[in-house]
Amino acid sequence: SPAWAPPAAAEQIWNEFSKEESTDEATIQKSFIRHATKTLARSSYNMDQFAAYQATAHSVRDHLIDRWNATQHCHSVKDPKRVYYMSLEFLIGRTLDNALLNLNLKDHYKRAIGGIGFTIEDLVDEEVDAALGNGGLGRLAACFMDSLATLDYPAWGYGIRYEYGIFQQKLVDGYQTEYPDYWLTFGNPWEIQRLDVSYDVRFRGYVEKYVDVSGQTRYRWEGGEKVVAVANDYPIPGFQTKNCINIRLWSSKPKKEFDFASFNEGNYDKSVEEQKAAENITSVLYPNDNHMVGKVLRLKQQYFFVSATLQDIIRRFKKTSRPWSEFPQQVSIQLNDTHPTLSIVELQRILIDEEGLTWDEAWDIVTHTYSYTNHTVLPEALEKWAVPLISDLLPRHMMIIFELNLYFLQRVEKLFPGDRDRLRRMSVIEEGHPQYVRMAHLAAIGSHHVNGVAELHSELVKTTIFADFVEFFGKEKFVNVTNGVTPRRWLHQANPGLSTLISEKLGGTAWLKDLSQLDKIKAFADDVGFQNRFMDIKYKNKIRLAEYVKDVTGVTLSPDALFDVQCKRLHEYKRQHMNIFGVIHRYEKLKSMSKAELEKVVPRVVIFAGKAAPGYYTAKLIIKLITSVANVVNADPQTSEYLKLIFIPNYNVSVAEILIPASDLSQHISTAGTEASGTSNMKFVLNGGLILGTVDGANIEIGEEVGKDNIFFFGALTAEVEDIRHHQMYHNVAMDAKLQGVIKSIQSGRYGDSVIFEPLLGTLRSDYYLLSKDFTPYLEAMERVDAAFKNKSAWAKKCITAAASMGKFSSDRSIQDYAKRIWKITPVPTTEEFA
Ligand code: B1H
């Protein structure tokens, strides 16, 4: 576009009014009122709390946009290497409170909004979550964006603007029921629609072979149908920096708004059909965590997202007229799991078909650009797509996949001549009827680095799914980057009491940008005064949670009880059923106790929360069992002082922000070797809770940091799991006696007609997830927890020491790891001259 500058007469006014708005109380109030009256068309007699939230959000958005503009200006002038984080999920949650804190405007807004007659805390609660993700993988992407912005890295997030986020969960008769999450009903003040940033995306069609002017045989993808991708920008402000980066979310629009020819022929349905089909692409998030479902629409989403994103990246790259060979020095693309893997094939296609590079030149660029994060080794979660599906939707891509697989296998054959089973194992194509494309193989072959998300998981990646690939490429390509969480949202925002206490002791808030400084809090672990303040904050957080629980379930909780929480997606590998079986065991035991014995019991509140994939029958049955047991336990006057059981419906980021700071104990009890990392485990300990967990995922590294006295480990180790499964299968092993007791209790009908639970109890016959093996060790670990909780001061010391040991688990550390070892990018602070 031609360089434009304001005419001399307008320059002064331009400069003045494009400056970042000042943050004094009166200016904020004026901005609030301007947005209320002009943006929302409200008047003072027509304001409610939601409108006040909207007006506040719009005025905060102005600050975000100022910083966003400055950051973009700075980056286009300095033109550094950028990282592009491609993810089909961003589980952001709410924005208002987080933005206020990151911009350091919370106190200003508190006063300004208070002066107008609203309370900022009330307004914050009006916001609906942006829930464009399933669980840990999507939330990790959101934490990474916060860290990238905070550390001044030149980064973009790319994703899909789903109109429906993860479904809303309600309980009906104790069963999960799903409702659509149409989060955009009342608009979204945090996004900026960019109708000027749009790209065509092609589907289907055919491949044409031709000879170009230089006599080269080439291919081009033609015909088919096109849809349009439109950009929606979501500004992400860093903490205490001018830097504000962007998540660009694509929405699909029809290429032709309306088919007038069909309409005039009286074919009304057909005239809107195409429009609807196009809009459908970005309509809904697939609600499966750790499970692959091979639906065409999902594949369409993936390619739509990949195509639009690459066109945008390439357009930016081309602005500075560098040769293609410099692409990998300017661009690093991170694939968040295999979901965006088609991007590898798409870049190869663009380079050879459209840009005229040779295959080898193109492949060299591709493989120096991409890196891939693996998030799971569970077989049912590994993506594979039927070849006929890809051939139909993306015919040229299917050709390229076969071709790159051929070249790859030829290289394997050269290194391991005649090893046909190795070729079969390593092929991108799984043979059969139909054939399948193994996306993880494609991602590994097309990337310069592959990483797992915790030490153990990264070892499993190297020894299981990519063992052959390690032998072929060498082990340097396979690295670990342990996950982290942002301390801004997960401590400063969710637990202001604790954040303030830490800042007081450390003399400022610098620790929020360098979490390793938390270490210095260990010095206060024995200080009784500090212990009391620390536990008093926990107590107040428990009261806040109890109020929330009262509100949504009607059950009254005592904040003096031990709050024991397991909140995460429902999955057999995460073993929520082991937890509820444990609760049943506890309840039966309480029922058999004398009054004198009961008086020695540590009162306990067990809290579950989490969504089950709508098609995951067993997971839904676990929810039904939890709610059925809760109905009985909570109504039993004999035990009610000692045990309460809660299922909090519709677990999401906002609920997590209440739940996590209020826990004394949280459970992370996956069968060893199944949970790649887990990230809520980090959040719980950071907030002064302890972990009861298996030797799995990031639990292990948390244990190394906090010390063995400050974490409750139990259960079979990863190395033992295979042998135990084998043994159970072939040697008629009797089920654990206490677990048998629990099953009897369920089958007695005490929690309602037990027939409905038979399919769940049936899974214990083959017991793939080792509940029987781990049950007694689990109960013993629980006894250690109860004993430890009785000594208040010793418990406080554990919690303080553990929380102060969490420096490693900041997502800032994860991002610095990626930046230095994988992306090779450096920070580019947005300096004053751009503001
Ligand atoms: C994780 C997923 C996942 N691993 C497929 N894999 C999906 C797989 O829609 N799909 O098809 C969606 C999600 N999610 C989680 O990633 C791991 O289970 C956690 O252990 C880990 O902490 C998290 C972040 O790395």
Residues whose N, C-alpha, C, O or C-beta is under 5 A from the ligand:
A	BS01	B1H	N134 G136 L137 L140 Y286 N288 D289 N290 H291 M292 H375 T376 A381 V453 E675 A676 S677 G678 T679
